[in-house]
Amino acid sequence: MNNQHVQLNELIQISSGHILYFYEDLESYLENAVSYIRTGIEQGHHLLLIDTKQHLWKIGQKLKQETSQDRMGLVHFVDSHEFYAAHHDFHSHTILEHFKNILRPLLHQNLTIRTWALVEWKEQEEILQKLGHFETISDHTVNTLGLLSVCAYNGRQVSASFMNEMMKTHEYFMTDKELKKSSFYEKRSVTFPSLSLQEEQQRILEQNKHLHNETKSKLKTTTYQLESFITRNLDPILIFNDDNQVIRTNASFEKVFGWSSEEIMGVHAEDLPLIPHERKWEVQKNQAETLLGRYIQGFETIRKTKAGNERNVKISCFPLRDESDQVSGWASIIRDFTEEKQAQELLLRTEKLSVVSELAAGIAHEIRNPLTSVKGFLQLLKSQALENGIYYDIMLSEIDRIDLILGELLLLAKPQIAHFQRKNVCSLLKEVVTLLEAQANMCNVQIVMKSAVDDIYVTCEENQLKQVCINFIKNAIEAMPDGGELTIQLEVEKETVSIRFIDQGVGIPKDVLEKLGQPFFTTKEKGTGLGFMVSKKIIENHDGTVHVSSEEQKGTTIEIRLSGL
């Protein structure tokens, strides 16, 4: 055993007294507490130890190594936080009354008691005066009850003047290394409050308890409401601490994005897997704004699910504050409005299509009327001038072609009665390829047809389907300015015919691909933005679908799917 502790044990071979202990080193504090308790156990004293849970556990472990279980029954442990926290205003008389209530069963048995208490308090006004008053009354109580009592303070938390003042109310003064009589000790008579004042103090105490319970109840209600708001919210919620790490999420987050709470907890805001790499800057900006106490509402952006799907979201962020009104973290509410945005875009496309339909109808009718007159006069001239009949044939053929295109443009304006017939798609495509082969050769493009069989039939309007194939082949040729190969694949799977146009062109950027088919949207200098839309409309009228996939600098694939016979 340490010599200092042996000397301490010898000095406190006394039955009663009030000891003031200012400690500096925690390990020395614990050893002194163990020595004090062990000496009391050896003398058959009962011991009341008021200290923190951590200290109580460490002291208990040290005692158990050399003290029997029966003798450990002489030691009574009390959590100092609970002992002092019940009296938030550090009301001296109430604390000491509580102290005497704990000791009363032992006092009734005329047992010798020694106590050890680490004094704790909450920061409040005039706390030093309250502690001084507390120690004065404690000294009177210790002497009246005949106790040996140690009042311990953390020497790093109090001033030298406070130490000097406290030595006036303690018969003994103790440090980590020694124990001696206090030369400043002044045994004072204690004046207790009158009965009326005690009743007033009791009334105030009861009011404080009632206020405490009421505040506790309100806090519990608010906590429950907040918990319900988080757990039952249909929008995903993420809560971050002041280090920008996730500390809470809700079930909606897992439902929308796919990651469980365990996978997200502790992850830094910038490392969240739902944030696309190119949008990391958004997180830095949002968290900086929020930690400064600012609010972000309805910020529109893109987030990714665990399955890799992109979702359109609106993000709202706000700071979280602690009891001192300091920002201690922040929260983010993520509203998924992908379906709403898609509905808006569909409505916009529908409105544009309506405008185009009206425009197409007007143009078609205005041009068709004079074309009818020109065609009639050409037929009349042809019958009267046989020498130049070939030129008239060419002019009539071109007028017929214009009339056909106008008819197709009318598809956008209103449904027309089409003459659907059973046609061989292989033969139809060969005719179209023959028609465009010269143009392909001029652009150094080779057209290759691949089909497992020569006879594949569908029910279609032949001229309309030809127009679609012409549009897609021309687009593919124009997409290969340096030449290349255009592959046309025909496949039959069950009752579905697939026609694929696969080019080796420059490809279509993702943002352009999303707008493909919108009226008036085109990347061509002289385009109208109607070609793809007309083609798509024709295929839809054939109860078919058109799908486009593309990769920049590798090429584009357009797939038509039709019902076969």
Protein Blocks (a to p, Z undefined) as FASTA:
>chain_A
ZZklmmmmmmmmcfbdcdddddfblklmmmmmmmmmmmmmmnopacdddddfklmmmmmm
mmmmmpcfklmmmpccddfklmmmmmmnopaklmmmmmmmmmmmmmmnopacdddddddd
dddehklmmmmmmmmmmmmmmmmnopacdddddfklpcfklmmmmmmmcfbdcdfkbccd
dfkbccdddddddfklmmmmmmmmmmmmmmmmmmmmmmmmmmmmmmmmmmmpmbdcdddd
fkopafbdcfklmmmnopafklmgopafklpmklcfklmmmmmmmmmmmmnopacehiac
ddddfkopacdddddddddddfkopafbdcdddddfklmmmmmmmmmmmmmmmmmmmmmm
mmmmmmmmmmmmmmmmmmmmmmmmmklmmmmmmmmmmmmmmmmmmmmmmmmmpccddddd
dddfklmmmmmmmmmmmmmmmnopacddddfbfbdcddddfklmmmmmmmmmmmmmmmmm
ngpadddddddehjaccdddddfbebjafklmmmgoiahiafbfkbghlmmmmmmmmmmm
nopacdddddehkbccdddddddZZ
